[in-house]
Amino acid sequence: MDNRPKIKLELTTIDKTLELLGWLAIIAIWVLAISNFAKLPDTIPIHYNSVGEADGFGDKTNILILPIIATILFVAMTILNKFPHVFNYPTEITRDNALSQYTNATRIIRYLKFLIVVSFAFIVFKTIQSANGEATELGVWFLPLFIGLIFIPLTYFILKSLKAKPYGQQ
């Protein structure tokens, strides 16, 4: 790993869009939680089982935990993304393939951090609805959808990484 090239990646339009959407999602989850905080009852759902039903309850201040965790994860992944040469890759990283491998790896991190924040925002939204009697669960489809939204693109990016040709080759 010490001999991997360190490359400053130029962000493409897709990368810039994912970054912008991620930061907007961070702002949205905080606005959602804070703007609804005063209207929440003292006890709210704080945990959901595998079929999306609330099975744990706690103080309304718990509504801030997901925005805090989402922000920490988002910022940590943003910092990590500046060092793609330290990532684990399914192929050997050389000067010839580093650019394509690093671009691929940093893009999946951008996608995942956006997805995490949006998923957490959805849970906050449904928790607020549930606490106010407007909904009773996340939905039985939430967990399979969330897992699919993570693992299908992750599989795609890993396969893309395995098939990537060195930069400049066809």
C-alpha positions as CSV (number, residue, x, y, z in Angstrom):
1,M,0.0,0.0,0.0
2,D,2.9,2.3,0.6
3,N,3.8,2.3,-3.1
4,R,0.4,3.2,-4.3
5,P,0.3,6.5,-6.3
6,K,-1.3,9.4,-4.6
7,I,-3.5,11.2,-7.1
8,K,-5.5,14.4,-6.7
9,L,-8.8,13.4,-8.4
10,E,-10.7,16.0,-10.4
11,L,-14.4,15.8,-9.5
12,T,-16.8,15.1,-12.4
13,T,-20.3,16.5,-12.7
14,I,-21.6,13.2,-11.2
15,D,-19.2,13.5,-8.2
16,K,-20.1,17.2,-7.6
17,T,-23.8,16.4,-7.9
18,L,-23.5,13.5,-5.3
19,E,-21.5,15.8,-3.0
20,L,-24.1,18.6,-3.3
21,L,-27.0,16.3,-2.8
22,G,-25.3,14.8,0.3
23,W,-24.8,18.1,1.9
24,L,-28.4,19.1,1.1
25,A,-29.6,15.9,2.7
26,I,-27.5,16.7,5.8
27,I,-29.2,20.1,6.0
28,A,-32.6,18.6,5.4
29,I,-32.3,15.9,8.1
30,W,-31.4,18.6,10.7
31,V,-34.2,21.0,9.5
32,L,-36.6,18.1,9.7
33,A,-35.6,17.1,13.2
34,I,-35.3,20.5,14.7
35,S,-38.4,22.0,13.1
36,N,-40.5,19.2,14.5
37,F,-38.9,18.8,17.9
38,A,-41.2,21.1,19.8
39,K,-44.3,19.4,18.4
40,L,-43.2,15.9,19.4
41,P,-44.8,14.2,22.4
42,D,-42.4,13.4,25.3
43,T,-42.1,9.7,24.2
44,I,-41.4,8.7,20.7
45,P,-40.4,5.5,18.8
46,I,-36.7,5.0,18.9
47,H,-36.3,1.5,17.5
48,Y,-38.0,-0.5,14.8
49,N,-38.0,-4.3,14.2
50,S,-37.2,-6.0,10.9
51,V,-40.7,-5.5,9.6
52,G,-40.6,-1.8,10.4
53,E,-42.8,-1.8,13.5
54,A,-41.8,0.4,16.4
55,D,-40.6,-1.8,19.3
56,G,-38.7,0.6,21.4
57,F,-39.7,4.0,22.9
58,G,-37.8,6.8,24.5
59,D,-37.5,10.5,25.2
60,K,-38.1,12.9,22.3
61,T,-34.5,14.1,22.5
62,N,-33.6,10.8,20.8
63,I,-34.9,12.3,17.5
64,L,-31.6,14.1,17.3
65,I,-29.5,10.9,17.4
66,L,-29.9,10.0,13.8
67,P,-29.0,13.5,12.5
68,I,-25.9,13.4,14.7
69,I,-24.9,9.9,13.5
70,A,-25.6,10.8,9.9
71,T,-23.5,14.0,10.2
72,I,-20.6,12.1,11.8
73,L,-20.7,9.3,9.2
74,F,-21.0,11.8,6.3
75,V,-18.1,14.0,7.5
76,A,-15.9,11.0,8.3
77,M,-16.6,9.4,4.8
78,T,-15.9,12.8,3.2
79,I,-12.5,13.0,4.9
80,L,-11.8,9.3,4.1
81,N,-12.6,10.0,0.4
82,K,-9.6,12.3,0.2
83,F,-7.3,9.3,0.7
84,P,-8.3,6.7,-1.9
85,H,-4.8,5.2,-1.9
86,V,-5.5,3.7,1.6
87,F,-8.8,1.9,0.6
88,N,-8.9,-1.8,0.1
89,Y,-9.3,-2.8,-3.6
90,P,-10.1,-6.2,-5.2
91,T,-7.2,-5.7,-7.6
92,E,-3.6,-4.5,-7.4
93,I,-3.3,-0.8,-7.7
94,T,-0.7,0.4,-10.2
95,R,0.2,3.7,-11.8
96,D,-1.7,2.5,-14.9
97,N,-5.0,1.7,-13.1
98,A,-4.9,4.0,-10.1
99,L,-7.0,6.8,-11.6
100,S,-9.8,4.5,-12.7
101,Q,-9.8,2.5,-9.4
102,Y,-9.7,5.6,-7.2
103,T,-12.4,7.3,-9.2
104,N,-14.6,4.3,-9.0
105,A,-14.0,3.8,-5.2
106,T,-14.5,7.5,-4.3
107,R,-17.8,7.5,-6.3
108,I,-19.2,4.6,-4.4
109,I,-18.3,6.3,-1.1
110,R,-20.1,9.4,-2.3
111,Y,-23.2,7.3,-3.2
112,L,-23.2,5.4,0.1
113,K,-22.9,8.5,2.2
114,F,-25.8,10.1,0.4
115,L,-27.8,7.0,0.7
116,I,-27.1,6.7,4.5
117,V,-28.2,10.3,5.1
118,V,-31.4,9.9,3.0
119,S,-32.3,6.7,4.8
120,F,-31.7,8.2,8.2
121,A,-33.8,11.2,7.1
122,F,-36.6,8.8,6.1
123,I,-36.5,7.1,9.5
124,V,-36.6,10.5,11.2
125,F,-39.6,11.5,9.1
126,K,-41.4,8.3,9.8
127,T,-40.6,8.6,13.5
128,I,-42.1,12.0,13.6
129,Q,-45.2,10.8,11.8
130,S,-45.5,7.8,14.2
131,A,-45.0,10.0,17.3
132,N,-47.8,12.3,16.0
133,G,-50.1,9.4,15.3
134,E,-49.9,9.8,11.5
135,A,-48.2,6.5,10.8
136,T,-47.4,3.3,12.8
137,E,-44.4,1.9,11.1
138,L,-41.5,2.3,8.6
139,G,-43.1,-0.3,6.3
140,V,-42.2,-3.9,5.7
141,W,-40.4,-2.9,2.5
142,F,-37.9,-0.5,4.2
143,L,-35.3,-3.0,5.3
144,P,-35.2,-5.0,2.0
145,L,-35.1,-1.7,0.0
146,F,-32.3,-0.2,2.1
147,I,-30.2,-3.4,1.8
148,G,-30.9,-3.5,-1.9
149,L,-29.9,0.2,-2.4
150,I,-26.6,-0.6,-0.7
151,F,-25.6,-4.0,-2.0
152,I,-26.8,-3.8,-5.6
153,P,-24.7,-0.6,-6.4
154,L,-21.9,-1.9,-4.2
155,T,-21.8,-5.1,-6.3
156,Y,-21.9,-3.1,-9.5
157,F,-18.9,-0.9,-8.4
158,I,-16.9,-4.0,-7.2
159,L,-17.5,-5.7,-10.6
160,K,-16.6,-2.5,-12.4
161,S,-13.4,-2.3,-10.3
162,L,-12.5,-5.9,-11.2
163,K,-13.1,-5.3,-14.9
164,A,-11.4,-1.8,-15.0
165,K,-8.6,-1.5,-17.6
166,P,-5.6,0.8,-17.0
167,Y,-6.3,4.4,-17.8
168,G,-5.8,5.1,-21.5
169,Q,-6.4,1.5,-22.6
170,Q,-9.5,0.3,-24.4
